[in-house]
């Protein structure tokens, strides 16, 4: 997906427990399937450190109507999480530096 402009850039809260806000960037590329006349979307969601833009984590998914939202701490590790979903699936994503 190089050369694709981001279609989502949003403040995500503190995703890495450094007490600074971080950023979510999502880039999508859609392709029409001419056999089924449906649109398939591939998305790359990247979490970046707010202080310097370094990557925290990255996730790639395929689906329809993809969107991402920052979420509160969903798994009890005291770090904000991210929801990534499509019309029929929802992924809960988090980060823990080892």
Secondary structure, 3 states (H helix, E strand, C coil): CCCCCCCEEEEEECCCCCCCCEEEEEEEEEEEECCCCEEEEEEEEEEECCCCCCEEEEEEEEECCCEEEEECCCCCCCCCEEEEECCCCEEEECCCCC
